[in-house]
Amino acid sequence: MKTLRETACGQTVKVSKLTGSGPVKRRIMDMGITKGVEVFVRKVAPLGDPVEVTVRGYELSIRKADAEMICVE
């Protein structure tokens, strides 16, 4: 299963599953990243942290560790 961190720039993917638990998972969901939502990867910083994405019409920066918890298809 591919994660958001492995997704290349310029790709649009659909969230299939959120791994992780407790407050971290809750925070990701509060940012609008839930199962079935489409995420467009705008750019990835040179060292891979953070990842800039567009979700539900707004721009968001996600840490590498958080992006690994988001499974996409």
QUISUL-V62610 format. One line per field, one symbol per residue. burial: 1 if it has 16 or more other C-alpha atoms within 10 Angstrom, else 0. A space follows every 10 residues. Layout:
# QUISUL-V62610
burial: ???
This chain:
# QUISUL-V62610
burial: 0011101000 0111111100 0000100100 0011000111 1111000001 1111100001 1101011111 110
